[in-house]
């Protein structure tokens, strides 16, 4: 006998899709569901796999600090600690109009930022969703697409009502290119792609200067811009957050990918000693900490699900830290646990489960929704499983799924706290305290993520951990990029080139 419907409604998901919800009574079902006790037993097993003790966290922090130091001393280390050629903090007085092109993990954005000085700004932007094909096709084609979008944006925003250009003949608009993938930089307007991350795999791009590739596309479409800087989203976030709140010392992104930046004394960046940069200067470092513990896998507590995520990814061995934390992977980790329980005959016996068997179908947004379901019956979770995967669930199973999401989300937040603690410890920021500008879909949308990071910092440092606070950052990839373009222009005007 099929369960009777008790009511229905619909919910709009963050993705814009509408999901129908039907509530059912399960007492009457004839499907062979797992008992409450079985689910509780399984949960205990996963609790021990995904829980990080304070002691383990402190060990991770120590290893993390060593990796950060090594990256500053020698080139080409696992955590590359990339000198960005962004010198010191903004004054807050930077002003003018700047374009920013932001190639992120999911979208391409073109922004026009007007910096008004005194930490204020205005912004106009257009967003384009990147397709999977674009992420895997020829790299030059991807940059051509960026250039086309940029051209459309300039044509729309820099023409009068009659369609005449508002630019003076020969005028070139300054452009910051926010390219959020690991790149070695030898100047601020140069960036050799070390490796693609976040599932990108565009061909003939790794090992090449992406600034030069993008310049070719700009020339091809005859766009009136001059690319002044290539910027990582974390560096942009660091500078933008400091522009509005000078207590910011560190920036982190927890989105499709995960990374951090902070300001370092040039005298501590041993590997660029020979460049002869003034030892009194400071320079932002793009840590690329998503790579922590890659290849050797000595420090992070990886479960068998994490190992499957890694080995079936387009980049096995790489981005070990990121794969335990970022939004691209959390849903997949949960899906793999569910699939294991399906294979063991614990879940969904007698039901068609093929929809759950495709990699990456279980989005991290579902974990957010499951954790924030306010209803006793967990109606949101019913909706997710019936609407997207066509399977029926009991309340005990739904409670299990929610608890599992919590374990995976909490582990991600506590590992993030380890990364932040490593920078704080290395730089000696604990006593005086500091703000950490944070951005990204996980940080902004996952319920309780920030609280769990803060809780993790207290587990690592004790009460003093409360001196370190993450705050929602200003848009680093747009506003930060503009401020960096303005800072770079000021340095060039002051004759400080080539060290920009
Ligand atoms: C990239 C970083 C980036 C981070 C957040 C990582 O995958 O390697 O460059 O900052 O994602 O977008």
Boltz pocket constraint, residues with backbone or C-beta under 6 A from the ligand:
constraints:
  - pocket:
      binder: B
      contacts: [[A, 105], [A, 179], [A, 180], [A, 181], [A, 182], [A, 195], [A, 197], [A, 198], [A, 232], [A, 233], [A, 234], [A, 253], [A, 255], [A, 256], [A, 257], [A, 258], [A, 259], [A, 260], [A, 288], [A, 290], [A, 322]]
      max_distance: 6.0
